[in-house]
């Protein structure tokens, strides 16, 4: 059976939404930037890319009109390269990689590019489309279908007994580890520097001009974070569907809203090895699982056992776990 290998990867630094370096950079440019870098790092002819699989959650404004194909138009890829865009919210980019790998394994394509792109700065807050953006039909069948993520995190904390202290200590450790890794240069080879025009705002939120900036590292890492500092912050959630006032989620134990993009080139493993290309990893499996809309963040608890069962592995067989979640 054919196998799918990852032969290159590239990403931007992660920019803070609204006030960060990428706050005025459109999603197609972000996507094209990492597409070009991933193809260059793979060392292959761009025309060999059969299809682009792009994950994107907020598919409106400049992230609409099939961002995967727009990335083709703005990059070194020829017009003969197709592209499509998928939305599975926070896991969109990871799912795009799985789709690309499955196409290679099924012998439908030989080489693909997958990735994920999101410009929160240009799609949320004042740029959010409000016309009929919540289906009344869906709400009749599941009142919690559109529950805000921050409220679902409060629900999970209460339902599963995760204390505020545990969350703050976890968040502090996460920030400290990220800061140490950043200082050691652990992320430097991943990031492709990007020079853009950043929008500058005054304290009232009015745009006052532009400035040229180059993003070379992630903006959300806070080296001085401690449990003591986080414990002083007040919860931010109020007036939810089921929780009137939150007890757990603060600006310090939840992730920031961000702008950024990443891309990977995948190829049939046998072909990559014969050509002497750099194999970074081999795709082994992907699973998803549903759960109640009011406890969104618990989803991995159901998906991971499915994946282990499908691949014949146990928890102890995995040497390194990386589980991404917006709330501690």
Phi and psi in degrees as GROMACS dihedral restraints (atoms count N, CA, C in turn):
[ dihedral_restraints ]
;  ai    aj    ak    al  type     phi  dphi    fc
    3     4     5     6     1   -65.7    20    10
    4     5     6     7     1   151.5    20    10
    6     7     8     9     1  -126.5    20    10
    7     8     9    10     1   153.0    20    10
    9    10    11    12     1  -106.7    20    10
   10    11    12    13     1   125.1    20    10
   12    13    14    15     1  -111.0    20    10
   13    14    15    16     1   144.0    20    10
   15    16    17    18     1   -90.8    20    10
   16    17    18    19     1   121.7    20    10
   18    19    20    21     1  -111.5    20    10
   19    20    21    22     1    -7.7    20    10
   21    22    23    24     1  -163.4    20    10
   22    23    24    25     1   159.6    20    10
   24    25    26    27     1  -151.5    20    10
   25    26    27    28     1   153.7    20    10
   27    28    29    30     1  -156.5    20    10
   28    29    30    31     1   148.5    20    10
   30    31    32    33     1  -150.2    20    10
   31    32    33    34     1   160.3    20    10
   33    34    35    36     1   -80.3    20    10
   34    35    36    37     1   167.1    20    10
   36    37    38    39     1   -66.1    20    10
   37    38    39    40     1   155.0    20    10
   39    40    41    42     1   -86.0    20    10
   40    41    42    43     1   117.4    20    10
   42    43    44    45     1   -94.8    20    10
   43    44    45    46     1   145.6    20    10
   45    46    47    48     1   -68.6    20    10
   46    47    48    49     1   131.2    20    10
   48    49    50    51     1   -64.9    20    10
   49    50    51    52     1   147.1    20    10
   51    52    53    54     1    75.9    20    10
   52    53    54    55     1   -45.7    20    10
   54    55    56    57     1  -117.9    20    10
   55    56    57    58     1     0.6    20    10
   57    58    59    60     1   -90.2    20    10
   58    59    60    61     1  -176.4    20    10
   60    61    62    63     1   -62.4    20    10
   61    62    63    64     1   -30.9    20    10
   63    64    65    66     1  -101.1    20    10
   64    65    66    67     1    19.6    20    10
   66    67    68    69     1   -70.0    20    10
   67    68    69    70     1   -10.2    20    10
   69    70    71    72     1  -129.3    20    10
   70    71    72    73     1    22.8    20    10
   72    73    74    75     1  -106.6    20    10
   73    74    75    76     1   121.9    20    10
   75    76    77    78     1   -70.3    20    10
   76    77    78    79     1   150.4    20    10
   78    79    80    81     1   -56.9    20    10
   79    80    81    82     1   -42.3    20    10
   81    82    83    84     1   -59.0    20    10
   82    83    84    85     1   -35.1    20    10
   84    85    86    87     1   -69.6    20    10
   85    86    87    88     1   -41.7    20    10
   87    88    89    90     1   -58.0    20    10
   88    89    90    91     1   -47.1    20    10
   90    91    92    93     1   -63.8    20    10
   91    92    93    94     1   -47.1    20    10
   93    94    95    96     1   -62.4    20    10
   94    95    96    97     1   -34.8    20    10
   96    97    98    99     1   -61.3    20    10
   97    98    99   100     1   -46.7    20    10
   99   100   101   102     1   -78.0    20    10
  100   101   102   103     1   -28.4    20    10
  102   103   104   105     1   -61.0    20    10
  103   104   105   106     1   -50.1    20    10
  105   106   107   108     1   -57.9    20    10
  106   107   108   109     1   -43.5    20    10
  108   109   110   111     1   -67.5    20    10
  109   110   111   112     1   -41.9    20    10
  111   112   113   114     1   -65.2    20    10
  112   113   114   115     1   -40.8    20    10
  114   115   116   117     1   -65.5    20    10
  115   116   117   118     1   -43.0    20    10
  117   118   119   120     1   -62.7    20    10
  118   119   120   121     1   -42.0    20    10
  120   121   122   123     1   -68.3    20    10
  121   122   123   124     1   -30.4    20    10
  123   124   125   126     1   -69.8    20    10
  124   125   126   127     1   -27.4    20    10
  126   127   128   129     1    72.5    20    10
  127   128   129   130     1    32.3    20    10
  129   130   131   132     1  -120.2    20    10
  130   131   132   133     1   163.9    20    10
  132   133   134   135     1   -66.4    20    10
  133   134   135   136     1   126.8    20    10
  135   136   137   138     1   -54.4    20    10
  136   137   138   139     1   -29.1    20    10
  138   139   140   141     1   -66.8    20    10
  139   140   141   142     1   -13.3    20    10
  141   142   143   144     1   -76.8    20    10
  142   143   144   145     1   -15.7    20    10
  144   145   146   147     1   -70.3    20    10
  145   146   147   148     1   115.8    20    10
  147   148   149   150     1   -79.2    20    10
  148   149   150   151     1   -34.2    20    10
  150   151   152   153     1  -157.9    20    10
  151   152   153   154     1   150.5    20    10
  153   154   155   156     1  -110.6    20    10
  154   155   156   157     1   125.8    20    10
  156   157   158   159     1  -111.4    20    10
  157   158   159   160     1   109.8    20    10
  159   160   161   162     1  -117.6    20    10
  160   161   162   163     1   127.7    20    10
  162   163   164   165     1   -92.4    20    10
  163   164   165   166     1   138.7    20    10
  165   166   167   168     1  -160.0    20    10
  166   167   168   169     1   130.3    20    10
  168   169   170   171     1   -88.6    20    10
  169   170   171   172     1   -42.9    20    10
  171   172   173   174     1   -98.8    20    10
  172   173   174   175     1    84.5    20    10
  174   175   176   177     1   -91.0    20    10
  175   176   177   178     1    68.2    20    10
  177   178   179   180     1  -146.4    20    10
  178   179   180   181     1   177.3    20    10
  180   181   182   183     1    54.8    20    10
  181   182   183   184     1  -136.9    20    10
  183   184   185   186     1   -76.7    20    10
  184   185   186   187     1     1.5    20    10
  186   187   188   189     1   -96.1    20    10
  187   188   189   190     1     5.6    20    10
  189   190   191   192     1   -92.3    20    10
  190   191   192   193     1  -168.3    20    10
  192   193   194   195     1    59.7    20    10
  193   194   195   196     1    36.0    20    10
  195   196   197   198     1    64.0    20    10
  196   197   198   199     1    80.9    20    10
  198   199   200   201     1   -58.5    20    10
  199   200   201   202     1   -33.7    20    10
  201   202   203   204     1   -59.9    20    10
  202   203   204   205     1   -41.8    20    10
  204   205   206   207     1   -74.3    20    10
  205   206   207   208     1   -36.5    20    10
  207   208   209   210     1   -62.0    20    10
  208   209   210   211     1   -33.6    20    10
  210   211   212   213     1   -63.5    20    10
  211   212   213   214     1   -33.2    20    10
  213   214   215   216     1   -63.9    20    10
  214   215   216   217     1   -48.0    20    10
  216   217   218   219     1   -59.7    20    10
  217   218   219   220     1   -33.6    20    10
  219   220   221   222     1   -94.9    20    10
  220   221   222   223     1     4.1    20    10
  222   223   224   225     1  -121.0    20    10
  223   224   225   226     1  -171.3    20    10
  225   226   227   228     1   -77.0    20    10
  226   227   228   229     1    -8.3    20    10
  228   229   230   231     1   -68.9    20    10
  229   230   231   232     1   141.6    20    10
  231   232   233   234     1   -74.8    20    10
  232   233   234   235     1   163.7    20    10
  234   235   236   237     1   -62.0    20    10
  235   236   237   238     1   -19.7    20    10
  237   238   239   240     1   -73.5    20    10
  238   239   240   241     1   -11.1    20    10
  240   241   242   243     1   -83.0    20    10
  241   242   243   244     1   126.0    20    10
  243   244   245   246     1   -85.8    20    10
  244   245   246   247     1   169.6    20    10
  246   247   248   249     1  -159.8    20    10
  247   248   249   250     1   146.8    20    10
  249   250   251   252     1  -143.2    20    10
  250   251   252   253     1   166.4    20    10
  252   253   254   255     1  -127.8    20    10
  253   254   255   256     1   138.0    20    10
  255   256   257   258     1  -128.0    20    10
  256   257   258   259     1   154.7    20    10
  258   259   260   261     1  -129.1    20    10
  259   260   261   262     1   107.2    20    10
  261   262   263   264     1  -126.7    20    10
  262   263   264   265     1    43.2    20    10
  264   265   266   267     1    50.4    20    10
  265   266   267   268     1  -127.7    20    10
  267   268   269   270     1   -62.8    20    10
  268   269   270   271     1   -21.2    20    10
  270   271   272   273     1  -101.3    20    10
  271   272   273   274     1    16.3    20    10
  273   274   275   276     1   -58.8    20    10
  274   275   276   277     1   -47.3    20    10
  276   277   278   279     1   -65.3    20    10
  277   278   279   280     1   -40.3    20    10
  279   280   281   282     1   -65.8    20    10
  280   281   282   283     1   -39.9    20    10
  282   283   284   285     1   -67.2    20    10
  283   284   285   286     1   -33.8    20    10
  285   286   287   288     1   -61.5    20    10
  286   287   288   289     1   -41.1    20    10
  288   289   290   291     1   -61.8    20    10
  289   290   291   292     1   -42.2    20    10
  291   292   293   294     1   -63.3    20    10
  292   293   294   295     1   -41.4    20    10
  294   295   296   297     1   -61.4    20    10
  295   296   297   298     1   -43.5    20    10
  297   298   299   300     1   -61.7    20    10
  298   299   300   301     1   -44.7    20    10
  300   301   302   303     1   -62.9    20    10
  301   302   303   304     1   -41.4    20    10
  303   304   305   306     1   -64.0    20    10
  304   305   306   307     1   -36.8    20    10
  306   307   308   309     1   -62.5    20    10
  307   308   309   310     1   -38.5    20    10
  309   310   311   312     1   -69.0    20    10
  310   311   312   313     1   -45.5    20    10
  312   313   314   315     1   -61.7    20    10
  313   314   315   316     1   -37.9    20    10
  315   316   317   318     1   -77.6    20    10
  316   317   318   319     1     0.4    20    10
  318   319   320   321     1    62.8    20    10
  319   320   321   322     1    30.3    20    10
  321   322   323   324     1   -91.4    20    10
  322   323   324   325     1   -25.9    20    10
  324   325   326   327     1  -142.1    20    10
  325   326   327   328     1   162.6    20    10
  327   328   329   330     1  -106.9    20    10
  328   329   330   331     1   -30.8    20    10
  330   331   332   333     1  -146.2    20    10
  331   332   333   334     1   136.0    20    10
  333   334   335   336     1  -142.1    20    10
  334   335   336   337     1   162.6    20    10
  336   337   338   339     1  -123.5    20    10
  337   338   339   340     1   128.1    20    10
  339   340   341   342     1  -120.5    20    10
  340   341   342   343     1   162.1    20    10
  342   343   344   345     1  -179.6    20    10
  343   344   345   346     1  -174.7    20    10
  345   346   347   348     1  -146.4    20    10
  346   347   348   349     1   141.6    20    10
  348   349   350   351     1  -141.4    20    10
  349   350   351   352     1   139.0    20    10
  351   352   353   354     1  -151.4    20    10
  352   353   354   355     1   126.6    20    10
  354   355   356   357     1  -113.1    20    10
  355   356   357   358     1    88.3    20    10
  357   358   359   360     1   -63.0    20    10
  358   359   360   361     1   -37.5    20    10
  360   361   362   363     1   -56.7    20    10
  361   362   363   364     1   -33.4    20    10
  363   364   365   366     1  -106.3    20    10
  364   365   366   367     1    10.4    20    10
  366   367   368   369     1  -130.1    20    10
  367   368   369   370     1   -23.6    20    10
  369   370   371   372     1  -109.8    20    10
  370   371   372   373     1  -174.7    20    10
  372   373   374   375     1    59.0    20    10
  373   374   375   376     1  -123.8    20    10
  375   376   377   378     1   -70.3    20    10
  376   377   378   379     1   -13.2    20    10
  378   379   380   381     1   -96.2    20    10
  379   380   381   382     1     4.6    20    10
  381   382   383   384     1   -77.5    20    10
  382   383   384   385     1   131.4    20    10
  384   385   386   387     1   -76.0    20    10
  385   386   387   388     1   127.1    20    10
  387   388   389   390     1  -106.3    20    10
  388   389   390   391     1    -7.6    20    10
  390   391   392   393     1   -73.1    20    10
  391   392   393   394     1   112.7    20    10
  393   394   395   396     1    46.0    20    10
  394   395   396   397     1    51.2    20    10
  396   397   398   399     1   -92.7    20    10
  397   398   399   400     1     5.4    20    10
  399   400   401   402     1  -132.2    20    10
  400   401   402   403     1   119.6    20    10
  402   403   404   405     1   -75.2    20    10
  403   404   405   406     1   122.0    20    10
  405   406   407   408     1   -65.1    20    10
  406   407   408   409     1   -34.3    20    10
  408   409   410   411     1   -61.7    20    10
  409   410   411   412     1   -45.3    20    10
  411   412   413   414     1   -63.5    20    10
  412   413   414   415     1   -43.9    20    10
  414   415   416   417     1   -64.2    20    10
  415   416   417   418     1   -29.8    20    10
  417   418   419   420     1   -64.8    20    10
  418   419   420   421     1   -34.4    20    10
  420   421   422   423     1   -88.8    20    10
  421   422   423   424     1   -31.7    20    10
  423   424   425   426     1  -144.6    20    10
  424   425   426   427     1    97.7    20    10
  426   427   428   429     1   -59.3    20    10
  427   428   429   430     1   -21.6    20    10
  429   430   431   432     1   -97.8    20    10
  430   431   432   433     1     6.8    20    10
  432   433   434   435     1   -57.6    20    10
  433   434   435   436     1   -32.6    20    10
  435   436   437   438     1  -107.9    20    10
  436   437   438   439     1    18.8    20    10
  438   439   440   441     1   -57.8    20    10
  439   440   441   442     1   135.7    20    10
  441   442   443   444     1   -61.9    20    10
  442   443   444   445     1   143.4    20    10
  444   445   446   447     1   -56.0    20    10
  445   446   447   448     1   -39.9    20    10
  447   448   449   450     1   -64.3    20    10
  448   449   450   451     1   -33.5    20    10
  450   451   452   453     1   -72.9    20    10
  451   452   453   454     1   -36.9    20    10
  453   454   455   456     1   -62.2    20    10
  454   455   456   457     1   -33.6    20    10
  456   457   458   459     1   -66.4    20    10
  457   458   459   460     1   -39.1    20    10
  459   460   461   462     1   -63.3    20    10
  460   461   462   463     1   -40.7    20    10
  462   463   464   465     1   -61.9    20    10
  463   464   465   466     1   -46.6    20    10
  465   466   467   468     1   -60.9    20    10
  466   467   468   469     1   -44.3    20    10
  468   469   470   471     1   -60.0    20    10
  469   470   471   472     1   -42.7    20    10
  471   472   473   474     1   -71.5    20    10
  472   473   474   475     1   -45.5    20    10
  474   475   476   477     1   -67.7    20    10
  475   476   477   478     1   -35.2    20    10
  477   478   479   480     1  -108.8    20    10
  478   479   480   481     1    10.2    20    10
  480   481   482   483     1    65.7    20    10
  481   482   483   484     1    42.6    20    10
  483   484   485   486     1   -96.8    20    10
  484   485   486   487     1   112.5    20    10
  486   487   488   489     1   -73.9    20    10
  487   488   489   490     1   157.0    20    10
  489   490   491   492     1   -59.5    20    10
  490   491   492   493     1   -40.2    20    10
  492   493   494   495     1   -62.1    20    10
  493   494   495   496     1   -44.6    20    10
  495   496   497   498     1   -60.6    20    10
  496   497   498   499     1   -40.6    20    10
  498   499   500   501     1   -65.7    20    10
  499   500   501   502     1   -44.0    20    10
  501   502   503   504     1   -66.2    20    10
  502   503   504   505     1   -39.7    20    10
  504   505   506   507     1   -66.9    20    10
  505   506   507   508     1   -39.6    20    10
  507   508   509   510     1   -63.8    20    10
  508   509   510   511     1   -44.6    20    10
  510   511   512   513     1   -63.4    20    10
  511   512   513   514     1   -41.7    20    10
  513   514   515   516     1   -63.4    20    10
  514   515   516   517     1   -43.9    20    10
  516   517   518   519     1   -62.1    20    10
  517   518   519   520     1   -42.0    20    10
  519   520   521   522     1   -61.0    20    10
  520   521   522   523     1   -45.9    20    10
  522   523   524   525     1   -64.5    20    10
  523   524   525   526     1   -41.2    20    10
  525   526   527   528     1   -65.1    20    10
  526   527   528   529     1   -40.2    20    10
  528   529   530   531     1   -66.8    20    10
  529   530   531   532     1   -42.5    20    10
  531   532   533   534     1   -62.8    20    10
  532   533   534   535     1   -40.7    20    10
  534   535   536   537     1   -65.0    20    10
  535   536   537   538     1   -41.6    20    10
  537   538   539   540     1   -64.6    20    10
  538   539   540   541     1   -41.3    20    10
  540   541   542   543     1   -66.4    20    10
  541   542   543   544     1   -41.4    20    10
  543   544   545   546     1   -63.7    20    10
  544   545   546   547     1   -43.1    20    10
  546   547   548   549     1   -64.1    20    10
  547   548   549   550     1   -33.5    20    10
  549   550   551   552     1   -80.7    20    10
  550   551   552   553     1    -3.6    20    10
  552   553   554   555     1    80.7    20    10
  553   554   555   556     1    19.6    20    10
  555   556   557   558     1   -64.3    20    10
  556   557   558   559     1   -26.1    20    10
  558   559   560   561     1  -100.6    20    10
  559   560   561   562     1    -5.2    20    10
  561   562   563   564     1   -59.1    20    10
  562   563   564   565     1   -42.3    20    10
  564   565   566   567     1   -72.1    20    10
  565   566   567   568     1   -21.0    20    10
  567   568   569   570     1   -74.8    20    10
  568   569   570   571     1   -36.9    20    10
  570   571   572   573     1   -87.1    20    10
  571   572   573   574     1   132.6    20    10
  573   574   575   576     1  -103.2    20    10
  574   575   576   577     1   110.9    20    10
  576   577   578   579     1   -54.6    20    10
  577   578   579   580     1   144.4    20    10
  579   580   581   582     1  -135.7    20    10
  580   581   582   583     1   124.2    20    10
  582   583   584   585     1  -100.5    20    10
  583   584   585   586     1   124.4    20    10
  585   586   587   588     1  -142.7    20    10
  586   587   588   589     1   173.6    20    10
  588   589   590   591     1   -93.3    20    10
  589   590   591   592     1   122.7    20    10
  591   592   593   594     1  -100.0    20    10
  592   593   594   595     1   135.6    20    10
  594   595   596   597     1   -78.5    20    10
  595   596   597   598     1   135.7    20    10
  597   598   599   600     1  -109.3    20    10
  598   599   600   601     1   134.7    20    10
  600   601   602   603     1  -124.0    20    10
  601   602   603   604     1   152.3    20    10
  603   604   605   606     1   -86.9    20    10
  604   605   606   607     1  -176.8    20    10
  606   607   608   609     1   -65.4    20    10
  607   608   609   610     1   -24.0    20    10
  609   610   611   612     1   -86.2    20    10
  610   611   612   613     1    -2.0    20    10
  612   613   614   615     1    89.5    20    10
  613   614   615   616     1    11.1    20    10
  615   616   617   618     1   -87.5    20    10
  616   617   618   619     1   133.5    20    10
  618   619   620   621     1   -70.5    20    10
  619   620   621   622     1   129.9    20    10
  621   622   623   624     1  -111.9    20    10
  622   623   624   625     1    -5.8    20    10
  624   625   626   627     1   157.0    20    10
  625   626   627   628     1  -167.3    20    10
  627   628   629   630     1  -128.1    20    10
  628   629   630   631     1   155.5    20    10
  630   631   632   633     1  -143.8    20    10
  631   632   633   634     1   144.3    20    10
  633   634   635   636     1   -80.8    20    10
  634   635   636   637     1   130.0    20    10
  636   637   638   639     1  -135.7    20    10
  637   638   639   640     1   156.1    20    10
  639   640   641   642     1  -121.6    20    10
  640   641   642   643     1   119.9    20    10
  642   643   644   645     1   -91.4    20    10
  643   644   645   646     1   119.3    20    10
  645   646   647   648     1  -121.7    20    10
  646   647   648   649     1    -8.4    20    10
  648   649   650   651     1  -151.0    20    10
  649   650   651   652     1   166.3    20    10
  651   652   653   654     1   -69.9    20    10
  652   653   654   655     1   135.0    20    10
  654   655   656   657     1   -86.9    20    10
  655   656   657   658     1   -13.8    20    10
  657   658   659   660     1   -90.1    20    10
  658   659   660   661     1    -1.2    20    10
  660   661   662   663     1   -79.8    20    10
  661   662   663   664     1   126.1    20    10
  663   664   665   666     1  -118.7    20    10
  664   665   666   667     1   101.4    20    10
  666   667   668   669     1   -64.5    20    10
  667   668   669   670     1   -29.4    20    10
  669   670   671   672     1   -89.8    20    10
  670   671   672   673     1    13.3    20    10
  672   673   674   675     1   -68.7    20    10
  673   674   675   676     1   132.5    20    10
  675   676   677   678     1  -133.8    20    10
  676   677   678   679     1   160.6    20    10
  678   679   680   681     1   -59.6    20    10
  679   680   681   682     1   -41.1    20    10
  681   682   683   684     1   -60.3    20    10
  682   683   684   685     1   -42.3    20    10
  684   685   686   687     1   -67.0    20    10
  685   686   687   688     1   -41.8    20    10
  687   688   689   690     1   -66.2    20    10
  688   689   690   691     1   -35.5    20    10
  690   691   692   693     1   -66.7    20    10
  691   692   693   694     1   -16.7    20    10
  693   694   695   696     1   -84.8    20    10
  694   695   696   697     1   -13.0    20    10
  696   697   698   699     1   -77.6    20    10
  697   698   699   700     1   147.4    20    10
  699   700   701   702     1   -92.4    20    10
  700   701   702   703     1   145.1    20    10
  702   703   704   705     1   -58.8    20    10
  703   704   705   706     1   148.6    20    10
  705   706   707   708     1  -107.8    20    10
  706   707   708   709     1   -15.3    20    10
  708   709   710   711     1   -80.6    20    10
  709   710   711   712     1   134.6    20    10
  711   712   713   714     1  -145.7    20    10
  712   713   714   715     1   150.1    20    10
  714   715   716   717     1    53.4    20    10
  715   716   717   718     1    57.2    20    10
  717   718   719   720     1   -89.9    20    10
  718   719   720   721     1  -169.9    20    10
  720   721   722   723     1   -72.3    20    10
  721   722   723   724     1   -38.9    20    10
  723   724   725   726     1  -126.2    20    10
  724   725   726   727     1   -19.1    20    10
  726   727   728   729     1  -114.0    20    10
  727   728   729   730     1   115.3    20    10
  729   730   731   732     1   -73.0    20    10
  730   731   732   733     1   -40.8    20    10
  732   733   734   735     1  -143.2    20    10
  733   734   735   736     1   122.8    20    10
  735   736   737   738     1   -71.0    20    10
  736   737   738   739     1   156.3    20    10
  738   739   740   741     1  -118.1    20    10
  739   740   741   742     1   -13.0    20    10
  741   742   743   744     1  -118.1    20    10
  742   743   744   745     1   -48.7    20    10
  744   745   746   747     1   -85.3    20    10
  745   746   747   748     1   123.4    20    10
  747   748   749   750     1  -123.5    20    10
  748   749   750   751     1   176.2    20    10
  750   751   752   753     1   -67.8    20    10
  751   752   753   754     1   -14.0    20    10
  753   754   755   756     1   -97.7    20    10
  754   755   756   757     1   -24.5    20    10
  756   757   758   759     1  -109.6    20    10
  757   758   759   760     1    16.1    20    10
  759   760   761   762     1  -124.4    20    10
  760   761   762   763     1   150.5    20    10
  762   763   764   765     1   -74.7    20    10
  763   764   765   766     1   155.2    20    10
  765   766   767   768     1   -74.2    20    10
  766   767   768   769     1   161.3    20    10
  768   769   770   771     1   -78.0    20    10
  769   770   771   772     1   140.0    20    10
  771   772   773   774     1  -137.5    20    10
  772   773   774   775     1   161.6    20    10
  774   775   776   777     1  -119.7    20    10
  775   776   777   778     1   141.5    20    10
  777   778   779   780     1   168.1    20    10
  778   779   780   781     1   179.6    20    10
  780   781   782   783     1  -157.1    20    10
  781   782   783   784     1   155.1    20    10
  783   784   785   786     1  -146.0    20    10
  784   785   786   787     1   160.3    20    10
  786   787   788   789     1  -153.0    20    10
  787   788   789   790     1   152.3    20    10
  789   790   791   792     1  -138.4    20    10
  790   791   792   793     1   145.8    20    10
  792   793   794   795     1  -102.6    20    10
  793   794   795   796     1   129.2    20    10
  795   796   797   798     1  -117.4    20    10
  796   797   798   799     1   149.2    20    10
  798   799   800   801     1  -151.1    20    10
  799   800   801   802     1   157.2    20    10
  801   802   803   804     1   -54.6    20    10
  802   803   804   805     1   128.3    20    10
  804   805   806   807     1   -59.3    20    10
  805   806   807   808     1   -44.1    20    10
  807   808   809   810     1   -61.5    20    10
  808   809   810   811     1   -42.3    20    10
  810   811   812   813     1   -63.7    20    10
  811   812   813   814     1   -44.5    20    10
  813   814   815   816     1   -60.5    20    10
  814   815   816   817     1   -41.3    20    10
  816   817   818   819     1   -69.4    20    10
  817   818   819   820     1   -39.8    20    10
  819   820   821   822     1   -64.2    20    10
  820   821   822   823     1   -33.4    20    10
  822   823   824   825     1   -87.8    20    10
  823   824   825   826     1    -0.3    20    10
  825   826   827   828     1    69.6    20    10
  826   827   828   829     1    27.6    20    10
  828   829   830   831     1   -79.9    20    10
  829   830   831   832     1   159.5    20    10
  831   832   833   834     1   -80.6    20    10
  832   833   834   835     1   107.3    20    10
  834   835   836   837     1   -87.7    20    10
  835   836   837   838     1   111.9    20    10
  837   838   839   840     1   -84.6    20    10
  838   839   840   841     1   -28.6    20    10
  840   841   842   843     1  -176.5    20    10
  841   842   843   844     1   166.0    20    10
  843   844   845   846     1  -124.5    20    10
  844   845   846   847     1   132.6    20    10
  846   847   848   849     1   -66.4    20    10
  847   848   849   850     1   131.2    20    10
  849   850   851   852     1  -118.8    20    10
  850   851   852   853     1   -18.2    20    10
  852   853   854   855     1   162.4    20    10
  853   854   855   856     1   164.6    20    10
  855   856   857   858     1  -156.3    20    10
  856   857   858   859     1   134.0    20    10
  858   859   860   861     1  -139.8    20    10
  859   860   861   862     1   151.6    20    10
  861   862   863   864     1  -127.7    20    10
  862   863   864   865     1   161.8    20    10
  864   865   866   867     1  -151.0    20    10
  865   866   867   868     1   147.8    20    10
  867   868   869   870     1   -96.6    20    10
  868   869   870   871     1   159.7    20    10
  870   871   872   873     1  -152.9    20    10
  871   872   873   874     1   177.5    20    10
  873   874   875   876     1   -60.9    20    10
  874   875   876   877     1   139.0    20    10
  876   877   878   879     1   -62.0    20    10
  877   878   879   880     1   -24.7    20    10
  879   880   881   882     1   -82.2    20    10
  880   881   882   883     1    -4.9    20    10
  882   883   884   885     1  -131.7    20    10
  883   884   885   886     1    47.2    20    10
  885   886   887   888     1   -45.0    20    10
  886   887   888   889     1   -46.0    20    10
  888   889   890   891     1   -69.6    20    10
  889   890   891   892     1    -7.2    20    10
  891   892   893   894     1   -86.2    20    10
  892   893   894   895     1    -3.3    20    10
  894   895   896   897     1   -49.2    20    10
  895   896   897   898     1   -45.2    20    10
  897   898   899   900     1   -58.2    20    10
  898   899   900   901     1   -26.1    20    10
  900   901   902   903     1   -62.1    20    10
  901   902   903   904     1   -29.9    20    10
  903   904   905   906     1   -92.5    20    10
  904   905   906   907     1   -30.2    20    10
  906   907   908   909     1   -77.0    20    10
  907   908   909   910     1   -39.0    20    10
  909   910   911   912     1   -61.1    20    10
  910   911   912   913     1   -47.1    20    10
  912   913   914   915     1   -59.8    20    10
  913   914   915   916     1   -35.5    20    10
  915   916   917   918     1   -62.3    20    10
  916   917   918   919     1   -42.1    20    10
  918   919   920   921     1   -66.7    20    10
  919   920   921   922     1   -44.5    20    10
  921   922   923   924     1   -62.3    20    10
  922   923   924   925     1   -40.9    20    10
  924   925   926   927     1   -64.5    20    10
  925   926   927   928     1   -43.0    20    10
  927   928   929   930     1   -64.9    20    10
  928   929   930   931     1   -33.8    20    10
  930   931   932   933     1   -96.9    20    10
  931   932   933   934     1    -0.5    20    10
  933   934   935   936     1    69.2    20    10
  934   935   936   937     1    30.1    20    10
  936   937   938   939     1  -114.5    20    10
  937   938   939   940     1   167.0    20    10
  939   940   941   942     1  -120.9    20    10
  940   941   942   943     1   169.8    20    10
  942   943   944   945     1   -56.5    20    10
  943   944   945   946     1   -38.5    20    10
  945   946   947   948     1   -69.6    20    10
  946   947   948   949     1   -17.6    20    10
  948   949   950   951     1   -77.1    20    10
  949   950   951   952     1   -16.2    20    10
  951   952   953   954     1   -91.5    20    10
  952   953   954   955     1   121.1    20    10
  954   955   956   957     1   -83.3    20    10
  955   956   957   958     1   -25.3    20    10
  957   958   959   960     1  -144.0    20    10
  958   959   960   961     1   126.0    20    10
  960   961   962   963     1  -108.1    20    10
  961   962   963   964     1   132.4    20    10
  963   964   965   966     1  -128.7    20    10
  964   965   966   967     1   103.8    20    10
  966   967   968   969     1  -114.5    20    10
  967   968   969   970     1   117.0    20    10
  969   970   971   972     1   -95.5    20    10
  970   971   972   973     1   131.4    20    10
  972   973   974   975     1  -150.0    20    10
  973   974   975   976     1   142.4    20    10
  975   976   977   978     1   -76.0    20    10
  976   977   978   979     1   -19.1    20    10
  978   979   980   981     1  -128.3    20    10
  979   980   981   982     1   135.0    20    10
